[in-house]
Amino acid sequence: MSAETGTINTTTTEQKNVEEKTSVEIVSDNTENTTIDSSEKIETEKSEDSDVFVELSGEFGKLDVQDYYGNRVTAKIFTEYDVTMVNIFTTWCTWCIKELPDMVKLADNMPEGSKLISICADAFDAPDALKEIIEQYNVGFPVLKMAEKQVRDIHSIIGYPTTFYVGRNGEILDMSIGMPAEGVSGYRSKVEQLLAK
């Protein structure tokens, strides 16, 4: 896998025809989009290790992974907040690492009813690099370990960082690719807009 640094233009539904430049690491391989049926019913079952596994109807509704410390994390994490900001990064992404100190501050100051978590999409390929990043930046918010293919099974990713704003049913409310032009405050503004709806 290789990556190149570039600038892409993104237009969100909130901005309609306003063009915004963001910094992003572009993923150069092509992966097919995976379609997930969002009409599935909510189901709950008990797992063998007595953690509750909750399957929700949204794109992130089947989440069942471990965090950096080996704790099981399921889609249940989304049921606790109106908006969960899911920042997906890799250890090789320059922009991801650049925004990390501000993300640590943001995690402590998220608006009421929201939470920040992250997914490291190369956690299994670069465990030492991930450990170094978490220790160096004193990351206190949950960092989930996934392979890039697992992330792409949820939704296609064309660059890093990619951020999803996820609702209580694991549904994607909105997403952004790259670091917002206004910096980390752009993430908080998006969360506040979604909470106000």
C-alpha positions in Angstrom: 0.0 0.0 0.0 1.3 3.4 -0.8 0.0 6.9 -0.1 0.6 10.3 -1.4 0.0 13.7 0.2 -2.5 15.8 -1.7 -5.3 18.3 -1.5 -8.8 17.3 -2.4 -12.0 19.2 -2.6 -14.9 18.0 -0.5 -18.5 19.4 -0.4 -20.7 18.4 2.5 -24.5 18.5 2.5 -24.3 21.3 5.0 -22.1 23.4 2.7 -24.0 22.5 -0.5 -22.0 24.5 -3.2 -19.2 25.8 -0.9 -15.9 24.2 -1.8 -13.5 23.5 1.1 -9.9 22.4 0.8 -8.6 19.9 3.2 -5.3 18.1 3.8 -5.5 14.3 3.4 -3.3 11.3 2.8 -4.7 9.7 -0.4 -4.9 5.9 -0.5 -3.7 4.8 -3.9 -5.2 1.3 -4.1 -8.7 0.7 -5.4 -11.2 -1.2 -3.2 -14.8 -1.9 -4.0 -17.5 -0.2 -1.9 -19.3 -2.6 0.3 -23.0 -2.1 0.7 -24.6 -2.8 4.1 -28.3 -3.2 4.5 -29.3 -0.5 7.0 -32.9 -1.9 7.2 -31.8 -4.7 9.6 -33.5 -4.9 13.0 -31.8 -4.3 16.3 -30.8 -7.5 17.9 -29.1 -8.2 21.2 -27.3 -11.4 22.4 -25.0 -12.4 25.1 -21.4 -13.4 24.1 -19.3 -16.2 25.7 -17.2 -13.7 27.7 -20.3 -12.2 29.2 -19.9 -8.8 27.4 -23.1 -7.7 25.8 -22.9 -7.7 22.0 -25.4 -5.3 20.4 -26.1 -5.4 16.7 -27.6 -2.1 15.5 -29.1 -1.2 12.2 -26.5 1.3 11.0 -23.3 0.9 9.1 -21.3 0.6 12.3 -23.9 -1.6 13.8 -21.9 -4.8 13.7 -18.8 -3.4 15.3 -17.0 -6.0 17.5 -13.3 -5.3 17.9 -10.7 -4.7 20.6 -9.3 -1.4 21.7 -5.6 -0.7 22.1 -5.6 -2.3 25.6 -7.3 -5.5 24.5 -10.8 -4.6 25.8 -13.7 -5.7 23.8 -15.7 -2.8 22.1 -19.0 -3.5 20.4 -21.6 -1.3 18.7 -23.0 -0.7 22.2 -20.6 2.2 22.4 -22.8 4.2 20.0 -26.0 3.7 22.1 -24.5 5.8 24.9 -24.2 9.1 22.9 -26.3 11.0 20.4 -23.2 11.6 18.2 -20.0 9.6 18.3 -17.1 11.1 16.3 -15.1 8.2 14.9 -11.7 9.5 13.6 -10.0 6.9 11.4 -6.2 7.2 11.1 -3.1 5.2 10.2 0.4 5.4 11.8 1.9 6.5 8.5 -0.5 9.4 7.9 1.3 12.7 8.4 -1.9 14.7 8.8 -3.4 12.3 11.3 -0.4 12.6 13.6 -0.3 16.3 13.1 -3.8 16.8 14.5 -3.4 14.3 17.3 -2.4 16.7 20.1 -5.5 18.8 19.4 -7.6 15.7 19.2 -6.5 14.7 22.7 -7.7 18.2 23.9 -10.9 17.9 21.9 -11.7 14.5 23.5 -11.8 16.2 26.9 -14.0 19.0 25.7 -16.6 17.2 23.5 -20.1 18.7 23.6 -22.6 17.1 26.0 -24.2 14.0 24.3 -21.1 13.2 22.2 -17.9 11.3 22.4 -14.7 10.9 20.4 -13.2 7.5 19.6 -10.7 6.6 16.9 -9.8 3.6 14.8 -6.3 2.8 13.8 -6.6 1.1 10.4 -3.1 -0.3 10.4 -3.0 -1.4 14.1 -2.1 -5.0 13.3 0.5 -4.0 10.7 2.2 -1.4 12.9 1.6 -2.3 16.6 4.9 -0.7 17.7 4.3 2.5 15.8 0.8 2.7 17.4 2.2 2.1 20.9 4.7 4.9 20.4 2.0 7.3 19.1 -0.3 6.6 22.0 2.4 7.0 24.6 4.0 10.1 22.9 0.8 12.0 22.7 -0.8 10.6 25.9 -3.9 9.5 24.0 -6.7 9.0 26.5 -9.7 8.4 24.2 -10.5 4.9 23.0 -8.4 3.7 20.1 -9.9 0.7 18.4 -7.7 -1.8 16.5 -8.8 -2.7 13.0 -7.3 -3.8 9.7 -7.9 -1.5 6.8 -10.1 -4.1 5.1 -12.4 -4.2 8.2 -12.8 -0.5 8.0 -13.6 -0.6 4.3 -16.2 -3.3 4.9 -18.1 -0.7 6.9 -17.5 2.2 4.4 -15.1 3.0 1.6 -12.1 5.1 2.6 -10.2 7.2 0.1 -7.8 9.0 2.4 -6.8 9.6 6.0 -7.8 11.0 8.3 -11.5 10.1 7.6 -14.0 11.0 10.2 -17.5 9.6 10.6 -20.2 11.1 12.8 -22.2 8.1 14.0 -25.7 8.1 15.6 -27.1 5.9 18.4 -28.0 3.1 16.0 -24.6 3.0 14.5 -25.7 4.9 11.4 -23.4 7.4 9.7 -24.9 10.9 10.1 -22.1 12.6 8.2 -18.4 12.2 7.3 -15.4 14.2 6.4 -12.2 13.4 4.6 -9.0 15.0 5.7 -8.2 17.6 8.3 -10.8 20.4 8.3 -9.5 23.7 7.0 -10.3 25.4 10.3 -8.4 22.6 12.3 -9.8 20.5 15.0 -12.4 23.1 15.9 -14.1 22.1 12.6 -14.8 18.6 14.0 -16.4 20.1 17.1 -18.5 22.5 15.0 -19.8 19.5 13.0 -20.7 17.6 16.2 -22.6 20.6 17.5 -24.5 21.0 14.2 -25.5 17.3 14.4 -26.5 17.5 18.0 -28.7 20.6 17.2 -30.8 18.6 14.7 
